[in-house]
Amino acid sequence: QKTGKNDANPKTLGQWKLDVTRPRAVQMHPDGKHVVISGYPDYGYCGGGFGVHNLATGKNTLIKDWLNGHSCITFRFADNGDIVGGTDIAAPGGGHQVAKAPAIFRLDWKTGKVAAFTEFPGYSLVADVELWKNKLYAVLPNGDLAVADPVTMKIEKKIPNGSLGYGRRNTLLKTSDDRLFFLQTNAISEIHPVTGEKIPLARMKYPLSSAGAVDSGHSDYSSGTHVIRWQIPAPLK
């Protein structure tokens, strides 16, 4: 059976070859109409943009010139649709690094301009972010957690590593019943909903190497070529 271009599965919706050559994050906008993708730029460049596809019209647009030299590798949407995320300042395609420190940021959805940001001197990237209990949680590579006001991006506190290992992308996991787990390379912790403390729950039998997911009372993560499943315990009191 012959299939046309519009019958392809998967079907290409949009490409931003210069600004999002190496995608790292993709999310559906709360308006239900737009898909947003971000990541690293093309070879020889530094600083990626945001590709935006309109599912209703098929139109593709690009948000660029937002934070010079930064690439967004993790983001979420605020209730009003603004983009809240974390960046990497590396140029993995051979470009010249220009930014001095990665940042957490809030990007105004209507204007495409940065409304607020806070940098983290001494770090190379912000590995992951999550919005929870009216706070922005950000994972730093050494395993520290930064807790910030999601509007001003002002850091309110830092939760130390605790010798539980490094931070990775996709390791702040929010469940459907509004619990927040943090997977480090050596341990799984839960953030207490009242005190905001990090409560270690389990040591990794196999060290986490990347990614994580929660579904139906379990958390899955990868360790090398293996996928490990961990049963989520009863809620903290």
C-alpha positions in Angstrom: 0.0 0.0 0.0 1.4 3.4 -1.0 1.6 6.1 1.6 2.0 9.8 1.1 4.1 12.3 3.0 1.3 13.0 5.4 0.8 9.3 6.2 4.4 8.9 7.5 4.7 7.4 11.0 6.6 9.0 12.7 5.9 12.2 10.7 8.2 15.2 10.7 6.5 18.2 12.2 9.4 20.6 12.2 13.1 21.0 12.0 15.3 23.7 13.4 18.7 22.4 12.1 20.8 25.4 13.2 19.3 26.0 16.6 18.1 22.6 17.9 20.5 20.1 16.2 20.8 18.0 19.4 17.4 17.9 21.1 17.4 17.4 24.9 13.9 18.4 26.1 10.4 18.4 24.6 7.1 19.3 26.2 3.5 19.9 25.2 2.4 23.5 26.1 -0.5 23.8 28.6 -2.6 25.4 25.8 -2.7 22.0 24.1 -1.7 23.5 20.7 2.0 23.9 20.8 4.9 21.5 21.1 8.2 23.0 22.3 11.6 21.4 21.8 15.1 22.6 22.9 18.7 21.5 23.0 22.1 22.2 21.6 22.8 24.1 18.3 24.5 23.0 15.1 28.2 22.1 14.8 30.5 25.1 15.4 27.9 27.1 17.2 27.2 27.8 20.9 23.7 28.5 22.4 20.5 26.7 21.3 17.0 28.0 20.8 13.4 26.7 21.2 11.6 25.2 18.3 7.8 25.7 18.5 5.3 23.7 16.4 1.6 24.7 16.3 -0.4 21.5 16.0 -3.5 23.4 14.9 -2.0 25.4 12.1 1.2 23.4 11.3 3.2 26.6 11.6 6.8 26.4 13.0 8.5 29.2 14.8 11.8 29.7 16.7 12.6 31.4 20.0 16.2 32.6 19.9 18.4 35.4 21.3 17.3 34.7 24.8 20.4 33.9 27.0 23.6 34.3 25.0 25.6 31.1 24.8 23.1 29.0 26.8 21.4 25.8 25.6 18.2 24.7 27.4 18.5 21.0 28.3 15.5 20.8 30.7 12.3 22.8 31.2 8.7 22.8 32.4 5.8 25.1 31.9 4.5 27.4 34.6 0.7 27.7 35.1 0.5 30.8 32.8 2.5 29.1 30.0 5.9 30.6 30.7 8.9 28.3 30.1 10.9 27.6 33.3 14.1 25.6 32.8 17.9 25.0 33.2 20.8 25.4 30.9 24.1 24.0 29.7 26.9 26.4 28.6 28.9 23.8 26.7 29.3 23.8 23.0 29.5 20.0 22.3 29.6 20.6 18.5 32.9 22.3 18.6 31.8 25.9 19.0 33.4 28.4 21.3 31.9 28.5 24.8 30.9 32.1 25.6 28.8 32.0 28.8 30.5 31.8 32.2 27.9 29.9 34.2 24.7 27.9 33.6 21.4 29.2 34.8 17.8 28.6 35.8 15.4 30.9 34.0 11.9 32.0 33.3 11.0 32.8 29.7 7.9 34.8 28.9 5.8 32.8 26.6 4.1 35.8 25.0 7.3 37.7 24.2 10.0 35.1 24.0 12.1 37.1 26.3 13.8 36.1 29.5 11.9 37.5 32.5 14.3 36.3 35.2 17.4 34.1 35.6 19.9 33.1 38.2 23.4 31.7 37.3 25.4 29.0 39.1 29.1 30.0 39.0 31.4 27.0 39.2 29.0 24.6 37.6 28.8 23.5 33.9 25.1 22.8 33.7 21.7 22.5 35.4 20.9 18.8 34.9 17.1 18.8 35.6 14.3 21.0 36.9 10.8 20.4 38.3 8.0 22.7 39.5 6.5 21.4 42.8 4.6 23.0 45.7 5.1 26.5 44.2 8.9 26.1 44.1 11.4 25.3 41.3 13.7 22.5 42.1 17.0 22.3 40.1 19.5 19.5 40.0 23.2 20.4 40.0 25.8 18.0 38.6 27.4 17.3 41.9 24.0 16.1 43.3 23.1 19.3 45.2 19.5 20.6 44.8 18.7 24.3 44.5 15.2 25.5 45.5 14.1 28.7 43.9 11.1 31.0 43.6 9.8 30.1 40.1 8.9 33.8 39.3 12.0 35.6 40.4 14.4 32.7 40.1 15.9 33.8 43.5 17.5 30.8 45.3 15.8 30.2 48.6 17.9 27.3 49.8 20.3 24.5 48.7 19.8 20.9 49.7 23.3 19.3 49.8 24.4 16.2 48.0 24.7 14.2 51.2 27.3 11.9 49.7 24.5 10.1 47.7 26.0 10.6 44.3 25.8 12.9 41.3 22.9 14.5 39.6 21.6 13.5 36.1 19.0 14.6 33.7 15.4 13.3 34.1 16.0 12.4 37.8 13.5 14.7 39.5 10.3 12.5 39.3 6.9 13.9 40.2 4.2 11.3 40.6 0.5 11.5 39.7 -0.4 11.9 43.4 2.0 14.9 43.7 5.0 13.3 45.4 8.6 14.3 44.3 11.4 11.8 44.2 15.1 12.6 43.4 17.3 9.9 41.9 21.1 10.3 42.4 23.7 7.9 41.2 23.8 6.1 44.5 20.4 6.6 46.2 16.7 7.4 45.8 15.2 10.1 48.0 11.9 11.8 48.5 11.3 15.5 49.1 9.2 15.9 52.2 6.0 17.8 51.2 5.9 19.9 54.4 9.5 20.4 55.5 11.2 20.3 52.1 13.9 18.0 53.4 15.5 15.3 51.3 14.7 11.9 52.8 16.9 9.0 51.5 14.7 5.9 51.0 17.0 3.4 49.2 20.5 2.9 48.2 21.1 1.9 44.6 22.2 -1.7 44.2 23.2 -0.8 40.7 24.4 2.8 40.3 22.1 5.0 38.2 23.7 6.1 34.9 20.8 8.1 33.3 17.1 8.8 33.2 14.2 7.9 35.3 10.4 7.4 35.2 7.5 6.8 37.5 4.4 4.8 36.7 1.9 2.7 38.6 3.7 2.7 41.9 7.1 2.0 40.5 10.2 4.0 39.6 12.4 2.8 36.8 15.9 4.0 36.1 18.8 2.8 33.9 22.1 1.4 35.1 24.4 0.9 32.1 22.5 -1.5 29.8 20.0 -2.5 32.5 16.7 -1.1 33.6 16.0 -1.3 37.3 12.5 -1.1 38.9 12.0 0.1 42.4 8.7 -0.1 44.2 7.6 3.3 45.6 6.8 3.1 49.4 3.8 4.6 51.2 3.8 8.4 51.5 5.9 10.2 54.1 4.2 11.4 57.2 
